């Protein structure tokens, strides 16, 4: 458990407060995004369905008394895929919660290269659905192809648009509309989930209550550039409203005062 009580920040868009210290690998054109050999499919099933899913349930229930509200909304999309956006406030839990939200659909999560760079776990996370952000143009093309393929297969593509981890943060940080180009291009339905921190009846550690909202659809009467901004704004407003359900401040975030002497 994070023992920090106060964190000072200066940049809501770029500050990172994860305690993990990992040197990320370079994700170039040689990185394999779609691992679909027979052995890879067996490894995916074993890692994702037989190991990760049960462990995710046990970890989030035991550590955070996790509760999901609104999962039935995802059933609006029965056969096709969708994009799912959430707030980024945990290191381990944020890697596990999506798999429980999207079941029985599989989830593929867009992640920082750190997640595929760890000595042992980095070899496993691709089979759990990790899609690391690319570092060059060739890798970007492969990344987009992988996103489009996984969506077309009827899976959930999960995105943390805040990008950086702020542990136990109880508001929604402003995030760009960049990642909303993916559902706009695919004319895909969008959902969001908001992890809130709420008091438990017993114990001092807060529980995580996750609210699911949607579906949101893009306004096709607008140009694509405006579509993604308008879609982002609706998702952001919804998450901001849901974040008000948090009633525990585990870590206080205070903005640093600007130094006007330099």
N, C-alpha and C positions, 0 to 999 in steps of 0.2 A: 504493500500500500504506500502511496506517495505521502511522505511525511511533511512536505512543505505546507506552510500555512498561508504565506503571502508570496506572490510572484509579481515582479514589476516588468511591464512590457512597454515597448515604444512603437511597435509596428504591428497592427492587428492582422495584416495580410501576410507578413513574412516571418515573424518571430516563431521560433520552435522551442517547445518546452518538454519534449520527451527526454527521459533520462538515459535512453539507450545511446551508446556511442558506437556507431558502425560506419566503416568506410565503404561507401557505395561503389559497386562495380559499374563499369561503363556499359550501358545498354546500346549496343550498336547493331548493325545489320546482321551480325552472326547470331544474335539472340533468337531462340526458337520460341515464338509466342503460342503456336498451335502444335501441341504434342499429341498426335493422334494415331501413333502406331498402336498395335495390339497391346504391347507391353505397357505403353503410356496410359492407355485406357484402363487397363487392369490396375495400374498404380494409382490412377485418379480415383477409381471406385474404392479401392482399399483405403487410401488416405482420407478421402473426402467423406464417404458414406459410413465407413466402418470405424474410423478413428476420430476424425475431426468433429463430426456431428455429435456423437455422444459426449466427447470431452468438452465441446462448446457448451452443451446444455449443463453439464455438471459444474464447469468453471463459473459460468455466469450466474447460475442458481446459488451456488455455495458462496461465491465472493460478493455478489451484488443483489441477491434475491430478485433476479431479473424478471420483469413482467412486460408482456407485449399487449398493447391495446390497438385495435383496428386492423388486425391481420386479415380479416375477412375482405377488406378493401382490395387487397391484391388479387382476390379471386375474380375481379372484374376482367382480368386478362387471363383467360383459361388456357389457351394453347400457345399464344405468341410470347415473345419476350418483352421486357420493359427495362427502363433505366430507373435506378433507385438512388436517391441522394440523401446523405446523412451528415450530422455534425460529428466532429472528430475530437473526442475527449478522453480516449483511453488508448493504450498501446495494444495490449493483448485482447481485451474485450472487443475492441472495434474490428479486430480481425475475425472474431468468432460470431458476433451477433448477426451479421448478414445471413449466414447459413441457416439460422433459425427463423429469420423473418421470411425467407423466400421458399422454404420447404413447402411442397415437394419439388419445386424448381431448383436447379442448381444455380449458384451465384458465382460470378467472376468479378473480382474487385480490382479496380485501378489503384495501384500502389506506388509509393516511392521506391526507387531501386534498392534502398536499404533492406527491403523485405525479401529480396532474392539474393542478398549479399552475405548473409550470415553463414558461417562455416558448415553447419549441419542443417539447420532449419531452412536456410536459403535454397537447399536442394529439394526440399519438400514443398515449400509454399507454391511453386508453380502448379503442382498437382492439386493444390487446394483452391486454385482459381486465381492466383495473383497475376495481374497483368501490369508489369512495371512500366513507368513512363519512359519514353525513348530519349536517347541522347543525340541521335543524328537523323538525317532525312530518311535514310534507308530503313532504319529501325522504326521511324514514325509511320512509314507506309505499311510496314508489317503489323505495327500496333493497330492501325485503323482497320486493316483487313481482319485482324483477330477480333476486334470489337464487333464489326459487322457480322462476322461469322457466328460468334457466340450469341448475339442477339437473334440472328436468323434461325438459330437452332432452338429458340424458345426459352433461353436462359435469362436470368436477371443480371444486368450489368450494374455494379454498385460503385458509386463515386462519393468521395469525401471532398466536396468542393473547397472547404476551408484549407485543405492541403496539409496543414501543420497541426500537431497534437498540442492541445491545451488541456491538461488533465483536470477533470472535474469542473470545467468551465460551464456556467449555467446560462449563458446567453448565446446568441448566434453571431459569429463574426461576419463582417461583410466579405463576400466572396465574388470573384469575377464571373462573367457569364460564359467564359471560354468553353467549359466542359458541356454546356448546353447545346453546342453545335452538333454533338453526336445524336441526341434524340431528334433534333430538328432535321438533320440530314436523312434519318431513317423514318421520319414521320412516326416516331415511337411514343407510346404512352410513358408518362413519368409519374413516379411516386416519390415521396420523401418520408424519412423517419427522423424523429427527434428524440434523442436520449436525454431524459431529465433525471435529476437527482432529488429523491424525496425521502422524507423521514421514515424510518422503520419503527415499528411498535416496540421492538426490543433491539438494543445494540446502537452504538454510536455511528457506525459506518452507514452511509446512505445506500438506499437501493436504487437501481436503475429502472425507470419505467420508460419504455419506448412507445411512442405514438406514431402510427402510420397514417399518412394522408395521401389523397389522390383518388383517381388518376387526374393528372393535368395533361392537357393537350395543347399543342402549339396553335397559334392563330395563323392559319395559312393564308389569310388575306393580307398579311404583312410580309415585307421582304425578309428573307432568311436572317439577315443581320439583326433586324428588329425583333424577329420571332424569338431568337435565343435570349435577348435581353428581357423581353416581356415575360417569357417563360421563367427565367431566372428570378425575376422580381416577384412573381406569384409564389414560387416555391420558397423564396427567402422570407416573404411576409408570413406564410403559413408556419414555417419553422420558428420564426420570432415569436409568434403567438403561442405556439406549443411550449416554447422554452419557459414561458411564464409559470408553467406547472411545477418547475423546480422550487423546492422550499427549504433546501439545505445548501449552505455555502461551505464546501469542504476546503477550498483554497480561494483566497481573496486575490483578485487581479487588480493591480493599481497601475495606471499609466504614469510613466516617468515624466517629470516636468522637463520641458525643453530648456537646454542651457543657452541662455542669451549672452553669456559672457565671452564666448569664443569667437 
